[in-house]
Amino acid sequence: MSSTQPSAVKSTFKFIWNVINFTRQFIINLVFFFFLFIALIGIIAAVATEEKVHLAPDSALVLDISGRIVDQKQYVDPIETIVAESRGQTNPDETLLSDILYAVDSAANDKRINTLVLDLSDLKYAETSKLEAIGKALQKFRDSGKPIVSFGNYYNQQQYLLASYANKIYLNPQGMIALEGLGRYRLYYKSALEKLKIKTHVFRVGTFKSAVEPYLRDDMSPAAKEANEALLSDIWNSYTNIVASNRNIKANQVLLEPKAYLAELNKVGNDDAKLALKRKLVDELATIDQFRTKMINEVGQARTGQSFKQVDMLDYLKLVKPKHSFSTGDSVAIIVAKGVILDGNQKPGNIGGTSTAKLIRKARFDDNVKAVVLRVDSPGGSAFASEQIRQQIVELKKAGKPVVVSMGSYAASGGYWISASADYIYSTPTTLTGSIGIFGMFNTFEDSLSYLGIHADGVSTSEWAGLSAVRGITPDVARVIQKKVEFGYHKFISLVANERHMSLQQVDKIAQGRVWSGSKALKLGLVDAIGDMNTAITKAAELANLDNYHTKEIKQELSAEEALLQEMFAKVSVYLPQVSQSHSPVDSLLLQVEDATKSLKQFNDPNHLYMLCEECSQ
């Protein structure tokens, strides 16, 4: 009896497991083949319905920018996206800054394009530095003698900055211009963590290193307020000066405080659109049909439909942008370092200490690459990963290949660390940079578990072996970690002092974790000049003594499987139903908490040391 019963039980559990495993595999295969079937139908439909782009003479280029403007698109897993959309969650569209600039620059010299129309209704987010780069391209388009017009039912602050470059701005009679200035507010968790009995251990150097403040305070520190006010004022002054110059008004007239706005609103019968017209923020009020009629009179009617002759940005790029580059010979390589700096290999949209270092190493061993432009758009992150990347930059320079950094919207903390060793550094006026500081942080839950009646106990051969998230740390261990942070800070300011030819005292004075605008960083000696990506490429070629060269981007290549899934999803997504979503105040609060949780998950430095600019988070 005793010998057969275990065998019967074993057989029973084995049978149950086989049934569960079969069911699991069946469901997975069913879901997979369902999506594969949809994908195949989508591809067939896309190929069957795809029309050749036709560009009539004297057409208008409609610059319809969608979603966020980025230097590098985030890798999106198609299956995860479909699952997220089924739950009412969507990933925002992303538009490459380089694509926008290429389209505008090409249109300026394209005889088939005689007008540029700004359609900014789907533009969701862009940092000021990227908007300024597009604005510079729009100004060049205007200088070519071609007009720019903009139409909107509504303009938010970012949309309006681009619209201000237009020769003529149209606004729907029921619309408004929503300008509100800049603010910096965040959630603070000190009291919540105390109630949950979670201990946050923080080790830092620097008066202004406020990345850890939400876990130590319930409000913003005076030092952080001082730094944030100076930074926001610097960026806002840049914004108002651009708008004032473009619209030929005074900078202090760009934004009215509520009391003054209310007084002006009363004078026009509480009509926001009429107030925008009166304040010279727009040139004419018109409905969409009235705007189309005006454009038909300007450029002519399209051969089909009831609108004017036009081509949208994506279709125009299909016509003018080469799909593949087979150029040989000397080249300036472009490597994009965009996102939070994390340890290990990371997908595009985040910087991996290992994966980004591989890209730089690839440029070093490419005989055709004579110089490198590193496009940095990062608030920092892992100290260890940042140094991995910088080491490869040093090796690249030893190989005789000059490195020029082009700072995007952010190149702060770890982002500045990977920039510091470059031969030349460019920033934009509104780049957020500096944040020269370092901190260590981790949470322990011994009190939380103790409150629940759970206790950790055991033995170890040293204090180090007993360290874990469920046990506290001893004062000696805390002192060791603080020493490591102080050593890391000294290394940071020593690096900057050596690369920027400054004394340690000079660097320490402008460091302390403080964030600076690009224009201020130039005065402080943290960057060499104000310039854009094209300026950086020209400088790199100059340093490499190149007269004839081409540019090539060195980027992570998707695997065959990933590339296939991306291509299939791109075609299928057109045919999938759009999910509309709205967030209640509670949803918005939960999303902020979720973002904070994601930030904590990103702390994956093997030494728990970070160089991160919290003011640069989005």
SULVEN-V259439 format. One line per field, one symbol per residue. ss: DSSP state (A for helix, B for strand, O for the rest). psi: psi as a letter, one per 20 degrees, with the letter a starting at -180 (. if undefined). burial: b if it has 24 or more other ideal C-beta (glycine too) atoms within 12 Angstrom, else e. A space follows every 10 residues. Layout:
# SULVEN-V259439
ss=???
psi=???
burial=???
This chain:
# SULVEN-V259439
ss=OAAAAAAAAA AAAAAAAAAA AAAAAAAAAA AAAAAAAAAA AAAAAAAAAO OOOOOOOOBB BBBBOOBBBB OOOOOOOAAA AAAAAAOOOO OOOBBBAAAA AAAAAAAAOO OOBBBBBBBO OOBBBOOAAA AAAAAAAAAA AAAOOOBBBB BBOOBOAAAA AAAOOOOBBB BOOOOOBOOO OOOOOOOOOA AAAAAOOOBB BBBBBOOOOA AAAAAAOOOO OAAAAAAAAA AAAAAAAAAA AAAAAAAOOO AAAOOOOAAA AAAAAAAOOO OAAAAAAAOO OOOBBOOAAA AAAAAAAAAO BOOOOOOBOB BBAAAAAAAA OOOOOOOOOO BBBBBBBBOO BBOOOOOOOO BBAAAAAAAA AAAAOOOOBB BBBBBBBBOB BBAAAAAAAA AAAAAAAAOO OBBBBBBBBB BBOAAAAAAA OOOBBBBOOO OBBBOOOBBB BBBBOAAAAA AOOOOOOOOO OOOAAAOOOO OOOOAAAAAA AAAAAAAAAA AAAAAAAAAA OOOAAAAAAA OOOOBBBAAA AAAAOOOOBB OOAAAAAAAA AAAOOOOOOB BBBOOOOOOA AAAAAAAAAA AAAAAOOOOO OOOOAAAAAA AAAAAAAAAA AOOOOOOOBB BBOAAAOO
psi=ghhhghgggg hghgggghgg gggghggghg gghghggggg gggghghhip qpppoqqlrp oonnppcqpr hpqpppoggh gggghhjjpq pqqpppghgg hggggghhjo iipiqpponj hjohqpqhhh hhghhghhhh ghhijpqpqp pqhqpagghh gghiiqhppq pphjaronpi aqrnqrqpjg hghghikppo opprpphjnj hihhiirjrp qhghggghgg ghggghhggh hgggghilrq hiigpqqggh ggghhhikkk ogghghghjk hrhqpqrhhh ggghhhhgir qqhqajarpr prgghhhhhi pphqpkqraq qoqpppnpap orqbpqrqiq ppggghhhgh hghhjohhoi rpooopmpja cpgghghggh hhgghghhjj oqpppopchp mqdhhhgihh jqhqpqrrhj poaclnrqqq pqqqkhhghh hjjpqpqaqr irhghjprij qrqrhggghg ghhhghghgh gghggggghj lrrhhgghhj djjqpqrghh hghijhrhrp raghgggggg hghjlpgprr qpporppqrh gggggggghh hhhhiqqppq qqprhggggh hghgghghgh hinkphjkpq npohiiq.
burial=eeeeeeeeee eeeeeeeeee eeeeeeeeee eeeebeebbe ebbeeeeeee eeeebeebbb bbbbbbbbbb bbbbbbebbe bbeeeeeeeb bebbbbbbbb bbbbbbbbeb ebbbbbbbbb bbbebbbbbb bbbbbbbbbb bbeeebbbbb bbbbbbbbbb bbbbbbbbbb bbbebbbebe ebebebbbbe eebeeeebbb bbbbbbebbb bbbbbbbeeb beebeebbeb bbebbbbbbb bbbeebbeee eeebbbeeee beebeeeeee ebbbbbbbbe bbbbbbebee bbebbeebbe eeeeeebbbb bbbbebbebb eeeeeeeeeb bbbbbbbbbb bbbbebbbbb bbbbbbbbbb bbbbebebbb bbbbbbbbbb bbbbbbbbbb bbbbebbeee bbbbbbbbbb bbbbbbbbbb bbbbbbbbbb bbbbbbbbbb bbbbbbbbee eeeeeeeeee eeeeeebeee bbbeeebeee bbebbeebbe bbbebbbebb eeeeeebbeb bbbbbbbbbb bbebbbbbbb bbbbbbbbbb bebbebeebe bbbbbbeeee eeeebbebbe bbbeeeeeee eeeeeeeeee eeeeebeebb ebbbbebbbb bbbbbbbb
